[in-house]
Each structure stands twice: as structure tokens, then as C-alpha cells.
């Protein structure tokens, strides 16, 4: 899950700041890394960030929920390892790249 905010530290400036909330890696990611971005359903996000519920309790629910979202692992080009590479072909699977 990512959060962003624009704020004004001084008159005329509005930087945007971002954060990614991470959690312990689940079974889909653990072979690659010990942490992963927190995946929150729209329903849980609305409970956490919406009006009416104690945000600490709602966040606790989000952090304790298991990811029901299907993740897919697949081999891709090593070109994804550089932020300089930003093109649609990076989403192709390694098998497609080898052919």
C-alpha cells in the first residue's frame, strides 16, 4: 500500500511525499525477499482511511489480514533491475523474450 500527500513547508512550494507500507513477505514473495508492500483490499482501505472507525483499529485489521489477492510469479528480463528502463516490453515474460 502506498500513501501520498502534497503539503506546503513554505509559501509557494508544494512537494509531494510518498511512503510504501511494507509487511512480512507472504508465501508468494518469501523466496525473493523478506518484506513486501502491504496489499490492502479496497474495503479495508476504506475502513482504515474513511470516516467513522478508529483508524488504529482499522489499520490493525489491515496489517493482520492475509493477502487474498492472487499474485503471480514469472521470469522476466533482467532489464527490470534498472530504473532507467521504462517500456511496456518489460512486462513480457522471459519465455516471450527468448522467442
DRENMARGU-547247 format. One record per residue: residue in one letter; x, y negated, z negated of N, C-alpha, C, O, CB in turn. Coordinates in Angstrom, 3 decimals, decimal comma. Glycine has a CB too. Layout:
@drense a n_X X n_Y Y n_Z Z ca_X X ca_Y Y ca_Z Z c_X X c_Y Y c_Z Z o_X X o_Y Y o_Z Z cb_X X cb_Y Y cb_Z Z
...
END
This chain:
@drense x n_X 0,852 n_Y 1,163 n_Z 0,000 ca_X 0,000 ca_Y 0,000 ca_Z 0,000 c_X 0,889 c_Y -1,213 c_Z 0,000 o_X 1,901 o_Y -1,243 o_Z -0,700 cb_X -0,964 cb_Y -0,004 cb_Z -1,204
@drense x n_X 0,533 n_Y -2,204 n_Z 0,764 ca_X 1,273 ca_Y -3,455 ca_Z 0,800 c_X 0,376 c_Y -4,616 c_Z 0,439 o_X -0,819 o_Y -4,613 o_Z 0,733 cb_X 1,891 cb_Y -3,675 cb_Z 2,171
@drense x n_X 0,956 n_Y -5,591 n_Z -0,191 ca_X 0,248 ca_Y -6,813 ca_Z -0,551 c_X 1,034 c_Y -7,987 c_Z 0,002 o_X 2,263 o_Y -7,949 o_Z 0,052 cb_X 0,063 cb_Y -6,936 cb_Z -2,099
@drense x n_X 0,333 n_Y -9,023 n_Z 0,415 ca_X 0,995 ca_Y -10,233 ca_Z 0,885 c_X 0,275 c_Y -11,437 c_Z 0,339 o_X -0,920 o_Y -11,393 o_Z 0,046 cb_X 1,046 cb_Y -10,284 cb_Z 2,418
@drense x n_X 1,023 n_Y -12,517 n_Z 0,206 ca_X 0,439 ca_Y -13,759 ca_Z -0,286 c_X 1,202 c_Y -14,924 c_Z 0,316 o_X 2,420 o_Y -14,860 o_Z 0,482 cb_X 0,465 cb_Y -13,819 cb_Z -1,839
@drense x n_X 0,488 n_Y -15,981 n_Z 0,641 ca_X 1,102 ca_Y -17,253 ca_Z 1,016 c_X 0,949 c_Y -18,175 c_Z -0,170 o_X -0,114 o_Y -18,226 o_Z -0,789 cb_X 0,454 cb_Y -17,869 cb_Z 2,314
@drense x n_X 1,996 n_Y -18,901 n_Z -0,489 ca_X 1,952 ca_Y -19,793 ca_Z -1,635 c_X 2,845 c_Y -20,999 c_Z -1,354 o_X 3,681 o_Y -20,969 o_Z -0,451 cb_X 2,396 cb_Y -19,058 cb_Z -2,934
@drense x n_X 2,660 n_Y -22,041 n_Z -2,125 ca_X 3,375 ca_Y -23,284 ca_Z -1,883 c_X 4,282 c_Y -23,632 c_Z -3,059 o_X 3,809 o_Y -24,162 o_Z -4,065 cb_X 2,391 cb_Y -24,421 cb_Z -1,620
@drense x n_X 5,586 n_Y -23,340 n_Z -2,946 ca_X 6,513 ca_Y -23,714 ca_Z -4,011 c_X 6,799 c_Y -25,212 c_Z -4,026 o_X 7,186 o_Y -25,770 o_Z -5,053 cb_X 7,811 cb_Y -22,948 cb_Z -3,860
@drense x n_X 6,605 n_Y -25,855 n_Z -2,877 ca_X 6,773 ca_Y -27,307 ca_Z -2,791 c_X 5,905 c_Y -27,819 c_Z -1,649 o_X 5,492 o_Y -27,060 o_Z -0,772 cb_X 8,279 cb_Y -27,698 cb_Z -2,574
@drense x n_X 5,640 n_Y -29,098 n_Z -1,675 ca_X 4,741 ca_Y -29,694 ca_Z -0,685 c_X 5,253 c_Y -29,442 c_Z 0,732 o_X 6,414 o_Y -29,700 o_Z 1,050 cb_X 4,590 cb_Y -31,206 cb_Z -0,935
@drense x n_X 4,361 n_Y -28,937 n_Z 1,562 ca_X 4,688 ca_Y -28,718 ca_Z 2,961 c_X 5,313 c_Y -27,372 c_Z 3,283 o_X 5,564 o_Y -27,088 o_Z 4,454 cb_X 5,591 cb_Y -29,769 cb_Z 3,405
@drense x n_X 5,568 n_Y -26,547 n_Z 2,305 ca_X 6,114 ca_Y -25,212 ca_Z 2,573 c_X 5,126 c_Y -24,154 c_Z 2,104 o_X 4,548 o_Y -24,256 o_Z 1,022 cb_X 7,489 cb_Y -25,021 cb_Z 1,874
@drense x n_X 4,947 n_Y -23,154 n_Z 2,928 ca_X 4,035 ca_Y -22,043 ca_Z 2,619 c_X 4,679 c_Y -20,719 c_Z 3,016 o_X 4,277 o_Y -20,115 o_Z 4,010 cb_X 2,674 cb_Y -22,222 cb_Z 3,349
@drense x n_X 5,673 n_Y -20,258 n_Z 2,254 ca_X 6,259 ca_Y -18,959 ca_Z 2,597 c_X 5,275 c_Y -17,830 c_Z 2,331 o_X 4,418 o_Y -17,927 o_Z 1,452 cb_X 7,551 cb_Y -18,727 cb_Z 1,804
@drense x n_X 5,411 n_Y -16,764 n_Z 3,098 ca_X 4,625 ca_Y -15,557 ca_Z 2,846 c_X 5,528 c_Y -14,562 c_Z 2,147 o_X 6,667 o_Y -14,348 o_Z 2,562 cb_X 4,035 cb_Y -14,958 cb_Z 4,172
@drense x n_X 5,030 n_Y -13,962 n_Z 1,104 ca_X 5,780 ca_Y -12,943 ca_Z 0,390 c_X 5,034 c_Y -11,624 c_Z 0,492 o_X 3,806 o_Y -11,592 o_Z 0,564 cb_X 6,000 cb_Y -13,343 cb_Z -1,089
@drense x n_X 5,789 n_Y -10,545 n_Z 0,497 ca_X 5,223 ca_Y -9,216 ca_Z 0,673 c_X 5,797 c_Y -8,273 c_Z -0,364 o_X 6,914 o_Y -8,462 o_Z -0,846 cb_X 5,491 cb_Y -8,689 cb_Z 2,089
@drense x n_X 5,031 n_Y -7,266 n_Z -0,700 ca_X 5,520 ca_Y -6,196 ca_Z -1,547 c_X 4,898 c_Y -4,886 c_Z -1,080 o_X 3,772 o_Y -4,865 o_Z -0,583 cb_X 5,197 cb_Y -6,470 cb_Z -3,041
@drense x n_X 5,625 n_Y -3,820 n_Z -1,241 ca_X 5,098 ca_Y -2,484 ca_Z -0,950 c_X 5,092 c_Y -1,721 c_Z -2,257 o_X 6,125 o_Y -1,590 o_Z -2,913 cb_X 5,948 cb_Y -1,737 cb_Z 0,151
@drense x n_X 3,940 n_Y -1,221 n_Z -2,631 ca_X 3,812 ca_Y -0,431 ca_Z -3,852 c_X 4,162 c_Y 1,001 c_Z -3,507 o_X 3,585 o_Y 1,587 o_Z -2,591 cb_X 2,372 cb_Y -0,535 cb_Z -4,462
@drense x n_X 5,106 n_Y 1,563 n_Z -4,240 ca_X 5,536 ca_Y 2,928 ca_Z -3,968 c_X 5,143 c_Y 3,844 c_Z -5,116 o_X 4,820 o_Y 3,402 o_Z -6,218 cb_X 7,050 cb_Y 2,984 cb_Z -3,734
@drense x n_X 5,182 n_Y 5,116 n_Z -4,820 ca_X 4,866 ca_Y 6,146 ca_Z -5,804 c_X 5,766 c_Y 7,348 c_Z -5,538 o_X 6,497 o_Y 7,378 o_Z -4,548 cb_X 3,350 cb_Y 6,548 cb_Z -5,746
@drense x n_X 5,711 n_Y 8,313 n_Z -6,407 ca_X 6,480 ca_Y 9,537 ca_Z -6,212 c_X 6,017 c_Y 10,223 c_Z -4,928 o_X 4,823 o_Y 10,258 o_Z -4,632 cb_X 6,329 cb_Y 10,490 cb_Z -7,434
@drense x n_X 6,960 n_Y 10,762 n_Z -4,175 ca_X 6,636 ca_Y 11,402 ca_Z -2,908 c_X 5,730 c_Y 12,609 c_Z -3,126 o_X 5,907 o_Y 13,375 o_Z -4,073 cb_X 7,914 cb_Y 11,824 cb_Z -2,182
@drense x n_X 4,754 n_Y 12,763 n_Z -2,229 ca_X 3,901 ca_Y 13,942 ca_Z -2,292 c_X 4,538 c_Y 15,064 c_Z -1,473 o_X 5,656 o_Y 14,921 o_Z -0,978 cb_X 2,469 cb_Y 13,621 cb_Z -1,777
@drense x n_X 3,825 n_Y 16,170 n_Z -1,335 ca_X 4,389 ca_Y 17,345 ca_Z -0,665 c_X 4,719 c_Y 17,091 c_Z 0,801 o_X 5,539 o_Y 17,807 o_Z 1,374 cb_X 3,429 cb_Y 18,503 cb_Z -0,769
@drense x n_X 4,097 n_Y 16,086 n_Z 1,422 ca_X 4,367 ca_Y 15,796 ca_Z 2,828 c_X 5,682 c_Y 15,046 c_Z 3,021 o_X 6,306 o_Y 15,148 o_Z 4,077 cb_X 3,228 cb_Y 14,989 cb_Z 3,417
@drense x n_X 6,098 n_Y 14,303 n_Z 2,017 ca_X 7,241 ca_Y 13,401 ca_Z 2,151 c_X 8,450 c_Y 13,848 c_Z 1,337 o_X 9,572 o_Y 13,431 o_Z 1,627 cb_X 6,843 cb_Y 12,011 cb_Z 1,733
@drense x n_X 8,247 n_Y 14,677 n_Z 0,337 ca_X 9,304 ca_Y 15,026 ca_Z -0,618 c_X 10,561 c_Y 15,598 c_Z 0,038 o_X 11,654 o_Y 15,425 o_Z -0,501 cb_X 8,773 cb_Y 16,019 cb_Z -1,613
@drense x n_X 10,441 n_Y 16,268 n_Z 1,176 ca_X 11,626 ca_Y 16,800 ca_Z 1,855 c_X 12,499 c_Y 15,684 c_Z 2,443 o_X 13,671 o_Y 15,903 o_Z 2,752 cb_X 11,204 cb_Y 17,767 cb_Z 2,964
@drense x n_X 11,922 n_Y 14,491 n_Z 2,594 ca_X 12,635 ca_Y 13,386 ca_Z 3,233 c_X 13,091 c_Y 12,311 c_Z 2,252 o_X 14,132 o_Y 11,685 o_Z 2,447 cb_X 11,762 cb_Y 12,763 cb_Z 4,280
@drense x n_X 12,306 n_Y 12,103 n_Z 1,199 ca_X 12,624 ca_Y 11,041 ca_Z 0,243 c_X 11,856 c_Y 11,286 c_Z -1,047 o_X 10,835 o_Y 11,973 o_Z -1,046 cb_X 12,285 cb_Y 9,639 cb_Z 0,828
@drense x n_X 12,346 n_Y 10,725 n_Z -2,147 ca_X 11,671 ca_Y 10,937 ca_Z -3,439 c_X 10,564 c_Y 9,922 c_Z -3,710 o_X 9,808 o_Y 10,083 o_Z -4,668 cb_X 12,684 cb_Y 10,880 cb_Z -4,563
@drense x n_X 10,455 n_Y 8,880 n_Z -2,886 ca_X 9,409 ca_Y 7,871 ca_Z -3,039 c_X 8,678 c_Y 7,708 c_Z -1,715 o_X 9,196 o_Y 8,068 o_Z -0,658 cb_X 10,003 cb_Y 6,514 cb_Z -3,511
@drense x n_X 7,475 n_Y 7,165 n_Z -1,782 ca_X 6,708 ca_Y 6,874 ca_Z -0,579 c_X 5,760 c_Y 5,711 c_Z -0,866 o_X 5,442 o_Y 5,452 o_Z -2,027 cb_X 5,920 cb_Y 8,132 cb_Z -0,098
@drense x n_X 5,306 n_Y 5,009 n_Z 0,167 ca_X 4,309 ca_Y 3,966 ca_Z -0,078 c_X 3,048 c_Y 4,586 c_Z -0,672 o_X 2,641 o_Y 5,684 o_Z -0,292 cb_X 3,974 cb_Y 3,202 cb_Z 1,231
@drense x n_X 2,446 n_Y 3,874 n_Z -1,596 ca_X 1,184 ca_Y 4,327 ca_Z -2,171 c_X 0,107 c_Y 4,249 c_Z -1,096 o_X -0,071 o_Y 3,205 o_Z -0,468 cb_X 0,792 cb_Y 3,474 cb_Z -3,421
@drense x n_X -0,604 n_Y 5,336 n_Z -0,886 ca_X -1,700 ca_Y 5,374 ca_Z 0,078 c_X -2,993 c_Y 5,278 c_Z -0,708 o_X -3,306 o_Y 6,140 o_Z -1,530 cb_X -1,660 cb_Y 6,675 cb_Z 0,960
@drense x n_X -3,737 n_Y 4,219 n_Z -0,443 ca_X -4,960 ca_Y 3,944 ca_Z -1,193 c_X -6,124 c_Y 3,896 c_Z -0,219 o_X -6,056 o_Y 3,215 o_Z 0,804 cb_X -4,848 cb_Y 2,610 cb_Z -1,993
@drense x n_X -7,180 n_Y 4,610 n_Z -0,532 ca_X -8,372 ca_Y 4,560 ca_Z 0,311 c_X -9,001 c_Y 3,179 c_Z 0,219 o_X -8,755 o_Y 2,438 o_Z -0,733 cb_X -9,390 cb_Y 5,652 cb_Z -0,101
@drense x n_X -9,799 n_Y 2,845 n_Z 1,192 ca_X -10,485 ca_Y 1,543 ca_Z 1,185 c_X -11,362 c_Y 1,403 c_Z -0,060 o_X -11,441 o_Y 0,327 o_Z -0,652 cb_X -11,345 cb_Y 1,373 cb_Z 2,463
@drense x n_X -12,013 n_Y 2,485 n_Z -0,448 ca_X -12,869 ca_Y 2,460 ca_Z -1,634 c_X -12,059 c_Y 2,116 c_Z -2,894 o_X -12,471 o_Y 1,268 o_Z -3,686 cb_X -13,573 cb_Y 3,819 cb_Z -1,810
@drense x n_X -10,916 n_Y 2,771 n_Z -3,073 ca_X -10,088 ca_Y 2,483 ca_Z -4,246 c_X -9,513 c_Y 1,070 c_Z -4,194 o_X -9,433 o_Y 0,396 o_Z -5,220 cb_X -8,954 cb_Y 3,502 cb_Z -4,354
@drense x n_X -9,114 n_Y 0,619 n_Z -3,005 ca_X -8,591 ca_Y -0,748 ca_Z -2,873 c_X -9,657 c_Y -1,765 c_Z -3,244 o_X -9,362 o_Y -2,753 o_Z -3,916 cb_X -8,092 cb_Y -1,006 cb_Z -1,439
@drense x n_X -10,886 n_Y -1,538 n_Z -2,816 ca_X -11,976 ca_Y -2,452 ca_Z -3,156 c_X -12,247 c_Y -2,467 c_Z -4,656 o_X -12,543 o_Y -3,519 o_Z -5,223 cb_X -13,245 cb_Y -2,064 cb_Z -2,403
@drense x n_X -12,146 n_Y -1,308 n_Z -5,303 ca_X -12,324 ca_Y -1,259 ca_Z -6,760 c_X -11,220 c_Y -2,028 c_Z -7,459 o_X -11,473 o_Y -2,762 o_Z -8,414 cb_X -12,347 cb_Y 0,195 cb_Z -7,258
@drense x n_X -9,989 n_Y -1,860 n_Z -6,980 ca_X -8,838 ca_Y -2,493 ca_Z -7,624 c_X -8,830 c_Y -4,006 c_Z -7,413 o_X -8,647 o_Y -4,770 o_Z -8,360 cb_X -7,542 cb_Y -1,889 cb_Z -7,092
@drense x n_X -9,032 n_Y -4,434 n_Z -6,158 ca_X -8,874 ca_Y -5,840 ca_Z -5,817 c_X -10,191 c_Y -6,604 c_Z -5,800 o_X -10,188 o_Y -7,832 o_Z -5,711 cb_X -8,211 cb_Y -5,961 cb_Z -4,483
@drense x n_X -11,316 n_Y -5,898 n_Z -5,883 ca_X -12,615 ca_Y -6,550 ca_Z -5,827 c_X -13,070 c_Y -7,037 c_Z -7,192 o_X -12,439 o_Y -6,754 o_Z -8,211 cb_X -13,642 cb_Y -5,608 cb_Z -5,253
@drense x n_X -14,174 n_Y -7,775 n_Z -7,200 ca_X -14,695 ca_Y -8,299 ca_Z -8,465 c_X -15,397 c_Y -7,210 c_Z -9,281 o_X -15,839 o_Y -6,197 o_Z -8,738 cb_X -15,664 cb_Y -9,456 cb_Z -8,198
@drense x n_X -15,489 n_Y -7,435 n_Z -10,578 ca_X -16,334 ca_Y -6,603 ca_Z -11,411 c_X -15,639 c_Y -5,580 c_Z -12,273 o_X -16,040 o_Y -5,380 o_Z -13,420 cb_X -17,269 cb_Y -5,922 cb_Z -10,577
@drense x n_X -14,615 n_Y -4,924 n_Z -11,770 ca_X -13,962 ca_Y -3,878 ca_Z -12,550 c_X -12,640 c_Y -4,408 c_Z -13,108 o_X -11,992 o_Y -5,261 o_Z -12,501 cb_X -13,724 cb_Y -2,610 cb_Z -11,683
@drense x n_X -12,261 n_Y -3,895 n_Z -14,257 ca_X -10,965 ca_Y -4,252 ca_Z -14,840 c_X -9,880 c_Y -3,805 c_Z -13,864 o_X -9,750 o_Y -2,606 o_Z -13,615 cb_X -10,765 cb_Y -3,590 cb_Z -16,261
@drense x n_X -9,093 n_Y -4,728 n_Z -13,301 ca_X -8,106 ca_Y -4,343 ca_Z -12,292 c_X -7,057 c_Y -3,368 c_Z -12,811 o_X -6,524 o_Y -2,574 o_Z -12,035 cb_X -7,422 cb_Y -5,566 cb_Z -11,763
@drense x n_X -6,751 n_Y -3,409 n_Z -14,098 ca_X -5,762 ca_Y -2,466 ca_Z -14,649 c_X -6,301 c_Y -1,046 c_Z -14,621 o_X -5,564 o_Y -0,109 o_Z -14,313 cb_X -5,380 cb_Y -2,855 cb_Z -16,092
@drense x n_X -7,576 n_Y -0,877 n_Z -14,939 ca_X -8,175 ca_Y 0,461 ca_Z -14,897 c_X -8,283 c_Y 0,958 c_Z -13,459 o_X -8,012 o_Y 2,125 o_Z -13,177 cb_X -9,565 cb_Y 0,453 cb_Z -15,562
@drense x n_X -8,682 n_Y 0,065 n_Z -12,551 ca_X -8,800 ca_Y 0,458 ca_Z -11,151 c_X -7,441 c_Y 0,811 c_Z -10,570 o_X -7,326 o_Y 1,772 o_Z -9,808 cb_X -9,447 cb_Y -0,659 cb_Z -10,334
@drense x n_X -6,396 n_Y 0,040 n_Z -10,921 ca_X -5,050 ca_Y 0,345 ca_Z -10,441 c_X -4,588 c_Y 1,687 c_Z -10,984 o_X -3,960 o_Y 2,467 o_Z -10,268 cb_X -4,063 cb_Y -0,762 cb_Z -10,845
@drense x n_X -4,892 n_Y 1,954 n_Z -12,227 ca_X -4,532 ca_Y 3,240 ca_Z -12,820 c_X -5,170 c_Y 4,383 c_Z -12,041 o_X -4,546 o_Y 5,424 o_Z -11,835 cb_X -4,961 cb_Y 3,296 cb_Z -14,296
@drense x n_X -6,409 n_Y 4,190 n_Z -11,610 ca_X -7,099 ca_Y 5,200 ca_Z -10,797 c_X -6,376 c_Y 5,391 c_Z -9,466 o_X -6,197 o_Y 6,518 o_Z -9,005 cb_X -8,575 cb_Y 4,792 cb_Z -10,552
@drense x n_X -5,961 n_Y 4,276 n_Z -8,851 ca_X -5,248 ca_Y 4,355 ca_Z -7,577 c_X -3,939 c_Y 5,112 c_Z -7,729 o_X -3,609 o_Y 5,972 o_Z -6,911 cb_X -4,982 cb_Y 2,954 cb_Z -7,026
@drense x n_X -3,200 n_Y 4,791 n_Z -8,774 ca_X -1,899 ca_Y 5,422 ca_Z -8,982 c_X -2,027 c_Y 6,901 c_Z -9,311 o_X -1,127 o_Y 7,688 o_Z -9,017 cb_X -1,150 cb_Y 4,716 cb_Z -10,091
@drense x n_X -3,144 n_Y 7,279 n_Z -9,919 ca_X -3,345 ca_Y 8,667 ca_Z -10,298 c_X -4,016 c_Y 9,506 c_Z -9,238 o_X -4,154 o_Y 10,718 o_Z -9,405 cb_X -4,138 cb_Y 8,729 cb_Z -11,531
@drense x n_X -4,437 n_Y 8,886 n_Z -8,149 ca_X -5,158 ca_Y 9,639 ca_Z -7,119 c_X -4,178 c_Y 10,344 c_Z -6,195 o_X -3,103 o_Y 9,824 o_Z -5,893 cb_X -6,080 cb_Y 8,710 cb_Z -6,308
@drense x n_X -4,559 n_Y 11,516 n_Z -5,758 ca_X -3,721 ca_Y 12,216 ca_Z -4,786 c_X -4,129 c_Y 11,759 c_Z -3,403 o_X -5,274 o_Y 11,369 o_Z -3,171 cb_X -3,848 cb_Y 13,766 cb_Z -4,926
@drense x n_X -3,203 n_Y 11,812 n_Z -2,511 ca_X -3,466 ca_Y 11,356 ca_Z -1,154 c_X -4,311 c_Y 12,381 c_Z -0,415 o_X -3,862 o_Y 13,497 o_Z -0,150 cb_X -2,151 cb_Y 11,098 cb_Z -0,402
@drense x n_X -5,520 n_Y 11,999 n_Z -0,090 ca_X -6,376 ca_Y 12,872 ca_Z 0,717 c_X -6,211 c_Y 12,543 c_Z 2,197 o_X -6,803 o_Y 13,186 o_Z 3,064 cb_X -7,858 cb_Y 12,731 cb_Z 0,295
@drense x n_X -5,401 n_Y 11,535 n_Z 2,464 ca_X -5,163 ca_Y 11,129 ca_Z 3,840 c_X -4,173 c_Y 12,106 c_Z 4,464 o_X -3,123 o_Y 12,391 o_Z 3,888 cb_X -4,633 cb_Y 9,663 cb_Z 3,915
@drense x n_X -4,507 n_Y 12,604 n_Z 5,617 ca_X -3,629 ca_Y 13,561 ca_Z 6,281 c_X -2,411 c_Y 12,851 c_Z 6,845 o_X -2,529 o_Y 11,880 o_Z 7,592 cb_X -4,378 cb_Y 14,305 cb_Z 7,396
@drense x n_X -1,258 n_Y 13,343 n_Z 6,481 ca_X -0,012 ca_Y 12,846 ca_Z 7,038 c_X 0,528 c_Y 13,897 c_Z 7,973 o_X 0,332 o_Y 15,093 o_Z 7,759 cb_X 1,015 cb_Y 12,498 cb_Z 5,929
@drense x n_X 1,201 n_Y 13,454 n_Z 8,999 ca_X 1,767 ca_Y 14,379 ca_Z 9,980 c_X 3,252 c_Y 14,107 c_Z 10,101 o_X 3,658 o_Y 12,971 o_Z 10,344 cb_X 1,065 cb_Y 14,241 cb_Z 11,361
@drense x n_X 4,059 n_Y 15,128 n_Z 9,934 ca_X 5,497 ca_Y 15,004 ca_Z 10,127 c_X 5,842 c_Y 15,535 c_Z 11,507 o_X 5,370 o_Y 16,596 o_Z 11,913 cb_X 6,286 cb_Y 15,763 cb_Z 9,020
@drense x n_X 6,669 n_Y 14,788 n_Z 12,220 ca_X 7,113 ca_Y 15,248 ca_Z 13,524 c_X 8,463 c_Y 14,629 c_Z 13,836 o_X 8,787 o_Y 13,539 o_Z 13,366 cb_X 6,082 cb_Y 14,899 cb_Z 14,619
@drense x n_X 9,236 n_Y 15,333 n_Z 14,627 ca_X 10,550 ca_Y 14,849 ca_Z 15,018 c_X 10,401 c_Y 13,701 c_Z 16,000 o_X 9,587 o_Y 13,762 o_Z 16,921 cb_X 11,392 cb_Y 15,980 cb_Z 15,630
@drense x n_X 11,187 n_Y 12,659 n_Z 15,802 ca_X 11,200 ca_Y 11,514 ca_Z 16,713 c_X 12,642 c_Y 11,154 c_Z 17,029 o_X 13,571 o_Y 11,683 o_Z 16,418 cb_X 10,447 cb_Y 10,296 cb_Z 16,099
@drense x n_X 12,819 n_Y 10,279 n_Z 17,955 ca_X 14,144 ca_Y 9,834 ca_Z 18,348 c_X 14,860 c_Y 9,162 c_Z 17,177 o_X 14,224 o_Y 8,523 o_Z 16,340 cb_X 14,053 cb_Y 8,878 cb_Z 19,536
@drense x n_X 16,169 n_Y 9,308 n_Z 17,123 ca_X 16,951 ca_Y 8,617 ca_Z 16,093 c_X 16,942 c_Y 7,106 c_Z 16,305 o_X 17,431 o_Y 6,367 o_Z 15,451 cb_X 18,391 cb_Y 9,133 cb_Z 16,085
@drense x n_X 16,402 n_Y 6,638 n_Z 17,415 ca_X 16,296 ca_Y 5,201 ca_Z 17,670 c_X 15,390 c_Y 4,519 c_Z 16,646 o_X 15,466 o_Y 3,303 o_Z 16,470 cb_X 15,766 cb_Y 4,952 cb_Z 19,085
@drense x n_X 14,541 n_Y 5,282 n_Z 15,973 ca_X 13,666 ca_Y 4,672 ca_Z 14,957 c_X 14,458 c_Y 4,205 c_Z 13,746 o_X 13,920 o_Y 3,481 o_Z 12,908 cb_X 12,587 cb_Y 5,663 cb_Z 14,516
@drense x n_X 15,723 n_Y 4,603 n_Z 13,631 ca_X 16,536 ca_Y 4,246 ca_Z 12,479 c_X 17,059 c_Y 2,808 c_Z 12,519 o_X 17,692 o_Y 2,359 o_Z 11,563 cb_X 17,688 cb_Y 5,191 cb_Z 12,375
@drense x n_X 16,809 n_Y 2,093 n_Z 13,591 ca_X 17,286 ca_Y 0,719 ca_Z 13,701 c_X 16,115 c_Y -0,239 c_Z 13,870 o_X 15,242 o_Y -0,017 o_Z 14,709 cb_X 18,263 cb_Y 0,578 cb_Z 14,876
@drense x n_X 16,096 n_Y -1,305 n_Z 13,073 ca_X 15,026 ca_Y -2,304 ca_Z 13,189 c_X 15,133 c_Y -3,084 c_Z 14,497 o_X 14,194 o_Y -3,785 o_Z 14,874 cb_X 15,070 cb_Y -3,272 cb_Z 11,999
@drense x n_X 16,258 n_Y -2,971 n_Z 15,189 ca_X 16,418 ca_Y -3,653 ca_Z 16,485 c_X 15,549 c_Y -3,012 c_Z 17,567 o_X 15,226 o_Y -3,644 o_Z 18,573 cb_X 17,893 cb_Y -3,631 cb_Z 16,921
@drense x n_X 15,179 n_Y -1,757 n_Z 17,350 ca_X 14,360 ca_Y -1,042 ca_Z 18,324 c_X 12,896 c_Y -1,219 c_Z 17,959 o_X 12,466 o_Y -0,814 o_Z 16,879 cb_X 14,737 cb_Y 0,466 cb_Z 18,381
@drense x n_X 12,137 n_Y -1,821 n_Z 18,856 ca_X 10,727 ca_Y -2,098 ca_Z 18,604 c_X 9,961 c_Y -1,967 c_Z 19,914 o_X 9,642 o_Y -2,963 o_Z 20,562 cb_X 10,532 cb_Y -3,515 cb_Z 17,984
@drense x n_X 9,672 n_Y -0,736 n_Z 20,291 ca_X 8,932 ca_Y -0,497 ca_Z 21,518 c_X 8,073 c_Y 0,750 c_Z 21,350 o_X 8,374 o_Y 1,620 o_Z 20,533 cb_X 9,891 cb_Y -0,350 cb_Z 22,725
@drense x n_X 7,010 n_Y 0,825 n_Z 22,127 ca_X 5,978 ca_Y 1,857 ca_Z 21,968 c_X 6,530 c_Y 3,271 c_Z 22,102 o_X 6,015 o_Y 4,189 o_Z 21,463 cb_X 4,882 cb_Y 1,650 cb_Z 22,989
@drense x n_X 7,555 n_Y 3,468 n_Z 22,906 ca_X 8,093 ca_Y 4,805 ca_Z 23,133 c_X 8,658 c_Y 5,434 c_Z 21,859 o_X 8,850 o_Y 6,649 o_Z 21,808 cb_X 9,169 cb_Y 4,749 cb_Z 24,194
@drense x n_X 8,925 n_Y 4,631 n_Z 20,837 ca_X 9,407 ca_Y 5,171 ca_Z 19,568 c_X 8,373 c_Y 6,096 c_Z 18,927 o_X 8,719 o_Y 6,942 o_Z 18,102 cb_X 9,756 cb_Y 4,033 cb_Z 18,609
@drense x n_X 7,122 n_Y 5,935 n_Z 19,304 ca_X 6,064 ca_Y 6,780 ca_Z 18,748 c_X 5,955 c_Y 8,129 c_Z 19,438 o_X 5,230 o_Y 9,007 o_Z 18,970 cb_X 4,744 cb_Y 6,069 cb_Z 18,838
@drense x n_X 6,665 n_Y 8,305 n_Z 20,544 ca_X 6,634 ca_Y 9,586 ca_Z 21,246 c_X 7,345 c_Y 10,635 c_Z 20,404 o_X 8,307 o_Y 10,326 o_Z 19,701 cb_X 7,288 cb_Y 9,471 cb_Z 22,650
@drense x n_X 6,876 n_Y 11,863 n_Z 20,476 ca_X 7,541 ca_Y 12,928 ca_Z 19,734 c_X 8,872 c_Y 13,275 c_Z 20,375 o_X 9,101 o_Y 12,947 o_Z 21,539 cb_X 6,652 cb_Y 14,170 cb_Z 19,658
@drense x n_X 9,752 n_Y 13,932 n_Z 19,633 ca_X 11,062 ca_Y 14,328 ca_Z 20,161 c_X 10,902 c_Y 15,247 c_Z 21,361 o_X 11,689 o_Y 15,169 o_Z 22,305 cb_X 11,898 cb_Y 15,021 cb_Z 19,074
@drense x n_X 9,890 n_Y 16,123 n_Z 21,343 ca_X 9,673 ca_Y 17,019 ca_Z 22,480 c_X 9,390 c_Y 16,240 c_Z 23,740 o_X 9,888 o_Y 16,591 o_Z 24,809 cb_X 8,529 cb_Y 17,976 cb_Z 22,199
@drense x n_X 8,591 n_Y 15,178 n_Z 23,636 ca_X 8,295 ca_Y 14,360 ca_Z 24,803 c_X 9,556 c_Y 13,651 c_Z 25,294 o_X 9,738 o_Y 13,479 o_Z 26,499 cb_X 7,197 cb_Y 13,337 cb_Z 24,477
@drense x n_X 10,422 n_Y 13,241 n_Z 24,377 ca_X 11,646 ca_Y 12,538 ca_Z 24,750 c_X 12,639 c_Y 13,467 c_Z 25,438 o_X 13,386 o_Y 13,033 o_Z 26,315 cb_X 12,287 cb_Y 11,911 cb_Z 23,520
@drense x n_X 12,655 n_Y 14,753 n_Z 25,044 ca_X 13,603 ca_Y 15,703 ca_Z 25,620 c_X 13,219 c_Y 16,137 c_Z 27,024 o_X 14,071 o_Y 16,618 o_Z 27,771 cb_X 13,716 cb_Y 16,913 cb_Z 24,735
@drense x n_X 11,962 n_Y 15,979 n_Z 27,400 ca_X 11,494 ca_Y 16,419 ca_Z 28,721 c_X 11,628 c_Y 15,341 c_Z 29,757 o_X 11,278 o_Y 15,554 o_Z 30,918 cb_X 10,061 cb_Y 16,868 cb_Z 28,653
END
